[in-house]
Amino acid sequence: MAKSIQLGLKENWKQFTIGAIISGFTADMFGIEYAILIIEILTIISALIIAFRIPKLI
């Protein structure tokens, strides 16, 4: 049986914390523009992973 997917901040606080730390560190070291760029790149990568994994799960 497949594991149920948990959505929301309460269930995924570890992933959100890691993202906030990476974004904060990047913004502090290189500027807010690079922090936003990294968030955009990670979002695109996540979307591509989901797009290719969902058809296999259905």
N, C-alpha and C positions, 0 to 999 in steps of 0.2 A: 504494500500500500504506500502511496506517495505521501511524503511529508507535507503537511499543510503550510501554506505561505503566511508568514506573519508580517503585517503592515503596520506602520505607525512609529512614532518617536519612542514610545515606551518599549516596544519590542526590539527596536534596532538602535538603541542609544549608543552602542559601541561604534557602529559605522558612522553615525553622525558626529560623534566625538572625534574620531580619527580625521574625518573631513574638515572639521573646524580647526583642529590643530595644524593640519597641513596648510590650510588656507591662511591661517594666522601667521604661521612661520614664513610662508612665501610672501605675504603682504609686507611683513616686517623687514625681510631681507631684500626684496627686489621691487616692492611697490605694489599697489593695488591692481594695476593693469595685469601684471603677471599672475597674481592670485586669481583674478577672474579668468584669465586664459587657461590656467590649469584646471579650474572648475569646469570650464567648457570642454576641454579635452577629455576629462574623466567622464563627463556626461555622455559625450559621443561614444566613447569606448564602451560604457555600460549599455547604451542603447544598442550598439552593434552586437554585443554579447547576448543580450536578451532577444534580439531579432533572430539570431541564428539558433538559439537554444529552444525557444518556444515551440517551433514546428516539430522538433524532435520529441518534445514531451507530450504533444497532443496525439 
